[in-house]
Amino acid sequence: MEAFSRGWAFLKQAWQMALKDRDLIKPSIYALVVGGIVSLLGIIPIILVTMLMGGSDVGNVISFILGAILIFVQFIVSYIFSGMTVYLIYGYLSEGDGRMDKAWGIVKRDLFDITTLAAVSTVVNLLKSAANRNRKGGVGATLARAGAGLVETLWTEAAYLILPAMVIDDLNLKKSLERIWTITKNNLLLIGISTVGVRMVTGLIGFVIGLIGAVIAFAIGAGAVAVSSDPLVIGLGIGLGVFIFFLFVMVASVLSSYTGTAYHTCLYIWARDVEAAREKGKSDQVAAPAPLAAVLS
């Protein structure tokens, strides 16, 4: 319950920050749109290969390669726009204004490092998928699946912190990993509690928003079926219901994406300031960025 209250406090302050500077949430919206387009375009050749060569070894290999490429591109898109959000929040906290032109320039500067991060994330994702596809029984297979899931969870959390290190401090993947290891080692319990709280709150709110959208969509679709037997009216009603449902899902996705990125950005800024104070022999009681202060109090 303490973790939940911390997460709720952060979410409120993070969105107060976003309402003061609307640029902060734009990359999360762009990521959703561009990611959807990439997924749509990427799935078409996979479907074609499955239809034409499904069941053959060559077809399976080609489908695997195309799937890996799609995952890789999706990670790049996600990290590019998350990186923009990171720098916008950093600019807002340090200069009072998050500027899109600066954020885009920083992301272009760090494109190679972002690509290496996406490549590692793709490998981790494929390893987990391979482990989950292994349906063999026995202790070994079960441990392999559990281990792959744990690795993905740890890497996902690490990637959220690596991205601010790349964008804010212009570090490559190796140096970012070293910095994050030091930060996490000294603040593991705090990071764990805070992360759980933020994820609990965003997950719960996302679920509620999605559920509301599903109820409204069902009511519209069922209402169209109940009041008319005209196929056009029924089709329009169901289509409108589906559109409203996906609209609510998009809102939930943007909320989760922005809040998670804002949390890890603030956490990284605070942790590196604490690290710098310790290196200078000063007190490590460094004031956290405003949205994070509610979580750390």
C-alpha positions as CSV (number, residue, x, y, z in Angstrom):
1,M,0.0,0.0,0.0
2,E,2.9,2.3,0.7
3,A,4.3,1.6,-2.8
4,F,0.9,2.3,-4.3
5,S,0.5,5.6,-2.5
6,R,4.0,6.7,-3.7
7,G,3.2,5.7,-7.2
8,W,-0.1,7.7,-7.1
9,A,1.7,10.8,-5.7
10,F,4.2,10.6,-8.5
11,L,1.6,10.2,-11.2
12,K,-0.3,13.2,-10.1
13,Q,2.8,15.4,-10.1
14,A,4.2,14.1,-13.3
15,W,0.9,14.9,-15.1
16,Q,0.8,18.3,-13.5
17,M,4.2,18.9,-15.1
18,A,2.9,17.7,-18.5
19,L,-0.2,20.0,-18.3
20,K,2.1,22.9,-17.8
21,D,4.3,22.0,-20.8
22,R,2.2,20.0,-23.3
23,D,5.3,19.2,-25.4
24,L,6.3,16.6,-22.8
25,I,3.5,14.2,-23.8
26,K,3.8,14.7,-27.6
27,P,6.5,12.0,-28.2
28,S,4.3,9.4,-26.4
29,I,1.5,10.1,-28.8
30,Y,3.9,10.1,-31.8
31,A,5.3,6.8,-30.6
32,L,1.9,5.2,-30.6
33,V,1.0,6.4,-34.1
34,V,4.3,5.6,-35.7
35,G,4.6,2.3,-33.8
36,G,1.1,1.3,-35.1
37,I,2.1,2.1,-38.7
38,V,5.4,0.2,-38.4
39,S,3.5,-2.8,-37.0
40,L,1.0,-2.7,-39.7
41,L,3.6,-2.5,-42.5
42,G,5.8,-5.1,-40.8
43,I,3.2,-7.7,-40.4
44,I,2.2,-7.7,-44.1
45,P,5.3,-9.5,-45.4
46,I,5.1,-12.0,-42.5
47,I,1.5,-12.9,-43.4
48,L,2.5,-13.3,-47.1
49,V,5.4,-15.6,-46.3
50,T,3.1,-17.6,-44.0
51,M,0.5,-17.9,-46.7
52,L,3.0,-18.8,-49.5
53,M,5.6,-20.9,-47.6
54,G,3.9,-21.8,-44.3
55,G,5.0,-25.1,-42.8
56,S,8.3,-25.3,-44.7
57,D,11.7,-24.8,-43.0
58,V,12.6,-22.0,-45.4
59,G,9.3,-20.3,-44.7
60,N,9.9,-20.6,-40.9
61,V,13.4,-19.1,-41.2
62,I,12.2,-16.2,-43.3
63,S,9.3,-15.6,-40.9
64,F,11.6,-15.6,-37.9
65,I,14.0,-13.1,-39.6
66,L,11.2,-10.8,-40.6
67,G,9.7,-11.0,-37.1
68,A,13.1,-10.2,-35.5
69,I,13.5,-7.2,-37.8
70,L,10.0,-6.0,-36.9
71,I,10.7,-6.3,-33.2
72,F,14.1,-4.5,-33.7
73,V,12.4,-1.6,-35.6
74,Q,9.6,-1.4,-33.0
75,F,12.2,-1.0,-30.2
76,I,14.1,1.7,-32.2
77,V,10.8,3.7,-32.6
78,S,9.9,3.3,-29.0
79,Y,13.4,4.3,-27.8
80,I,13.6,7.3,-30.1
81,F,10.4,8.8,-28.8
82,S,11.1,7.8,-25.2
83,G,14.5,9.5,-25.6
84,M,12.8,12.7,-26.8
85,T,10.5,12.5,-23.7
86,V,13.6,12.1,-21.5
87,Y,15.3,15.2,-22.8
88,L,12.1,17.2,-22.8
89,I,11.6,16.4,-19.1
90,Y,15.3,17.1,-18.4
91,G,14.9,20.5,-20.2
92,Y,11.8,21.3,-18.3
93,L,13.3,20.5,-14.9
94,S,16.7,22.2,-15.6
95,E,15.6,25.2,-17.8
96,G,11.9,25.5,-17.2
97,D,11.0,24.5,-20.8
98,G,11.2,21.3,-22.8
99,R,11.9,22.1,-26.4
100,M,11.1,19.7,-29.2
101,D,13.9,20.9,-31.5
102,K,16.5,20.3,-28.8
103,A,15.0,16.9,-28.0
104,W,15.0,15.8,-31.7
105,G,18.6,17.0,-32.1
106,I,19.8,15.0,-29.1
107,V,18.0,11.9,-30.3
108,K,19.7,12.2,-33.7
109,R,23.0,12.6,-32.0
110,D,22.4,9.4,-30.0
111,L,20.8,7.4,-32.8
112,F,23.6,4.8,-32.9
113,D,23.6,4.3,-29.2
114,I,19.8,4.0,-29.3
115,T,20.1,1.4,-32.0
116,T,22.6,-0.7,-30.0
117,L,20.1,-0.6,-27.0
118,A,17.3,-1.7,-29.4
119,A,19.5,-4.6,-30.7
120,V,20.1,-5.9,-27.2
121,S,16.5,-5.6,-26.3
122,T,15.6,-7.5,-29.4
123,V,17.9,-10.4,-28.5
124,V,16.5,-10.5,-25.0
125,N,12.9,-10.5,-26.4
126,L,13.7,-13.4,-28.8
127,L,15.4,-15.4,-26.1
128,K,12.3,-15.1,-23.9
129,S,10.0,-16.0,-26.9
130,A,12.2,-19.1,-27.6
131,A,12.0,-20.2,-24.0
132,N,8.3,-19.7,-23.9
133,R,7.8,-21.8,-27.1
134,N,9.6,-24.7,-25.4
135,R,6.6,-26.6,-24.0
136,K,8.6,-29.5,-22.8
137,G,8.0,-30.6,-19.3
138,G,10.7,-31.1,-16.6
139,V,12.6,-28.9,-14.2
140,G,15.1,-27.8,-16.8
141,A,12.5,-26.3,-19.2
142,T,10.6,-24.7,-16.4
143,L,13.8,-23.1,-15.1
144,A,14.7,-21.9,-18.6
145,R,11.4,-20.2,-19.0
146,A,11.6,-18.6,-15.6
147,G,15.1,-17.5,-16.2
148,A,14.3,-16.0,-19.5
149,G,11.4,-14.1,-18.0
150,L,13.5,-12.8,-15.2
151,V,16.2,-11.6,-17.6
152,E,13.7,-9.8,-19.7
153,T,12.2,-8.1,-16.6
154,L,15.6,-7.0,-15.4
155,W,16.7,-5.8,-18.8
156,T,13.5,-3.9,-19.4
157,E,14.0,-2.0,-16.1
158,A,17.7,-1.4,-16.9
159,A,16.8,-0.1,-20.4
160,Y,14.4,2.5,-18.8
161,L,17.4,3.9,-16.9
162,I,20.0,3.4,-19.7
163,L,18.1,5.6,-22.0
164,P,18.3,8.7,-19.7
165,A,22.1,8.0,-19.3
166,M,22.5,8.0,-23.1
167,V,20.3,11.1,-23.7
168,I,21.3,13.3,-20.7
169,D,25.0,12.4,-20.3
170,D,25.7,11.3,-23.9
171,L,27.0,7.8,-22.8
172,N,27.3,4.8,-25.0
173,L,25.7,1.5,-24.1
174,K,28.7,0.1,-22.2
175,K,29.2,3.3,-20.1
176,S,25.5,3.6,-19.5
177,L,25.4,0.1,-18.1
178,E,28.3,0.9,-15.8
179,R,26.6,4.0,-14.6
180,I,23.2,2.3,-14.0
181,W,24.9,-0.6,-12.2
182,T,26.5,1.9,-9.8
183,I,23.3,3.8,-9.3
184,T,21.1,0.7,-8.8
185,K,23.6,-1.0,-6.4
186,N,23.5,2.0,-4.1
187,N,19.7,2.5,-4.3
188,L,18.3,-1.0,-5.0
189,L,15.5,-1.1,-2.4
190,L,14.3,2.4,-3.0
191,I,14.2,1.9,-6.8
192,G,12.4,-1.4,-6.3
193,I,9.7,0.0,-4.1
194,S,9.2,3.1,-6.2
195,T,9.1,1.2,-9.5
196,V,6.5,-1.3,-8.1
197,G,4.3,1.6,-7.0
198,V,4.4,3.5,-10.3
199,R,3.7,0.3,-12.2
200,M,0.8,-0.6,-9.9
201,V,-0.8,2.8,-10.4
202,T,-0.3,3.1,-14.1
203,G,-1.4,-0.6,-14.6
204,L,-4.6,-0.1,-12.5
205,I,-5.5,3.2,-14.2
206,G,-4.8,1.7,-17.7
207,F,-7.0,-1.3,-16.9
208,V,-9.9,0.9,-15.7
209,I,-9.6,3.1,-18.8
210,G,-9.6,0.1,-21.0
211,L,-12.5,-1.4,-19.2
212,I,-14.6,1.8,-19.5
213,G,-13.8,1.8,-23.2
214,A,-14.8,-1.8,-23.6
215,V,-18.1,-1.2,-21.8
216,I,-19.0,1.8,-23.9
217,A,-18.0,0.0,-27.1
218,F,-20.1,-3.0,-26.2
219,A,-23.1,-0.8,-25.4
220,I,-22.9,1.0,-28.7
221,G,-22.4,-2.2,-30.7
222,A,-25.1,-4.1,-28.8
223,G,-27.4,-1.1,-29.1
224,A,-27.0,-0.9,-32.8
225,V,-27.9,-4.6,-33.1
226,A,-30.9,-4.2,-30.8
227,V,-32.5,-1.2,-32.4
228,S,-32.0,-2.1,-36.1
229,S,-31.7,-5.0,-38.4
230,D,-30.2,-2.9,-41.1
231,P,-26.7,-4.3,-41.9
232,L,-25.4,-0.7,-42.5
233,V,-26.6,0.5,-39.1
234,I,-25.2,-2.6,-37.3
235,G,-21.9,-2.2,-39.2
236,L,-21.6,1.5,-38.3
237,G,-22.5,0.8,-34.6
238,I,-19.9,-2.0,-34.3
239,G,-17.3,0.1,-36.1
240,L,-17.9,3.1,-33.9
241,G,-17.7,0.9,-30.8
242,V,-14.4,-0.6,-31.9
243,F,-13.1,2.9,-32.7
244,I,-14.0,4.2,-29.2
245,F,-12.5,1.1,-27.6
246,F,-9.1,1.6,-29.3
247,L,-9.3,5.4,-28.5
248,F,-9.5,4.5,-24.8
249,V,-6.7,2.0,-25.2
250,M,-4.5,4.7,-26.8
251,V,-5.2,7.0,-23.9
252,A,-4.2,4.3,-21.5
253,S,-1.0,3.6,-23.5
254,V,0.0,7.3,-23.6
255,L,-0.6,7.6,-19.9
256,S,1.5,4.5,-19.1
257,S,4.3,5.4,-21.5
258,Y,4.7,9.0,-20.4
259,T,4.4,8.3,-16.7
260,G,7.0,5.4,-16.8
261,T,9.5,7.5,-18.8
262,A,9.0,10.5,-16.5
263,Y,9.6,8.4,-13.5
264,H,12.8,6.8,-14.7
265,T,14.1,10.2,-16.0
266,C,13.5,11.9,-12.6
267,L,15.0,8.9,-10.8
268,Y,18.2,9.0,-13.0
269,I,18.6,12.7,-12.5
270,W,18.3,12.4,-8.8
271,A,20.5,9.3,-8.5
272,R,23.3,10.9,-10.6
273,D,23.2,14.1,-8.4
274,V,23.5,11.9,-5.3
275,E,26.4,10.0,-6.9
276,A,28.2,13.3,-7.8
277,A,27.6,14.6,-4.2
278,R,29.2,11.4,-2.7
279,E,32.2,11.7,-5.0
280,K,32.8,15.2,-3.8
281,G,32.5,14.1,-0.2
282,K,29.3,16.1,0.4
283,S,26.1,15.0,2.0
284,D,24.1,12.7,-0.2
285,Q,20.8,14.3,0.9
286,V,20.2,15.8,-2.5
287,A,16.9,17.3,-3.3
288,A,15.0,15.1,-5.8
289,P,13.2,16.6,-8.8
290,A,9.8,17.8,-7.9
291,P,7.7,14.9,-9.3
292,L,10.0,12.4,-7.7
293,A,10.2,14.1,-4.3
294,A,6.7,12.8,-3.4
295,V,7.8,9.2,-4.1
296,L,11.0,9.5,-2.1
297,S,9.5,11.3,0.9
